[in-house]
Amino acid sequence: MEFTNKDGIKLVDKVISTIQENRDYLSQIDGEAGDGDHGINMNKGMTFTQEELERLIPLAEQMWIDWRGKLPDDYVSPLK
């Protein structure tokens, strides 16, 4: 089985969206054993991660272009 960068970003996107969609539930179950802010904090972290990926991937692509002159012919940006 092959696992590509494109597969990796799909996995990361799914983790991020799952955390974001379940923020309230995660806080609810955390409230039963703790202070109830787990979902809120995980959502903050995942949203920050998503924003950073959207900022950094184009920078990395440009660095590659500056180094090699162009992106590989078979390159597909992981950004939507």
SVG drawing of the C-alpha trace seen along z (x, -y; Angstrom):
<svg xmlns="http://www.w3.org/2000/svg" viewBox="-22 -32 40 34">
<polyline fill="none" stroke="black" stroke-width="0.4" points="0.0,0.0 1.3,-3.4 0.8,-6.5 1.5,-9.8 1.6,-13.4 -1.8,-13.9 -3.1,-11.0 -1.5,-12.6 -3.1,-15.9 -6.5,-14.2 -5.9,-12.4 -4.9,-15.6 -8.0,-17.4 -10.2,-14.7 -8.7,-14.8 -9.1,-18.6 -12.7,-18.6 -13.7,-15.7 -12.3,-17.7 -14.0,-20.9 -17.4,-19.1 -17.2,-17.4 -16.0,-20.3 -19.1,-20.4 -19.2,-16.7 -15.5,-16.6 -16.2,-19.4 -19.3,-17.6 -17.4,-14.3 -14.5,-16.3 -16.9,-18.0 -17.8,-14.7 -14.3,-14.2 -12.6,-17.6 -13.3,-21.2 -15.1,-20.8 -12.8,-22.8 -11.1,-19.9 -13.2,-20.3 -12.7,-24.1 -9.0,-23.8 -8.6,-21.0 -10.7,-23.0 -8.4,-26.0 -5.4,-23.8 -6.8,-22.2 -8.0,-25.5 -4.6,-26.9 -3.0,-23.9 -5.4,-24.2 -4.5,-27.9 -0.8,-27.2 -1.0,-24.5 -2.8,-26.9 -0.1,-29.5 3.0,-27.2 2.2,-24.8 2.3,-27.7 5.6,-28.9 7.1,-25.4 5.8,-25.1 7.5,-28.4 10.7,-27.3 10.7,-24.2 10.2,-26.3 13.0,-28.7 15.3,-25.7 14.3,-23.5 12.7,-26.0 9.3,-24.3 7.2,-21.9 7.5,-18.2 5.3,-17.4 3.2,-14.9 2.8,-17.3 -0.7,-17.9 -1.1,-20.6 -2.7,-19.1 -4.7,-22.3 -8.3,-22.3"/>
</svg>
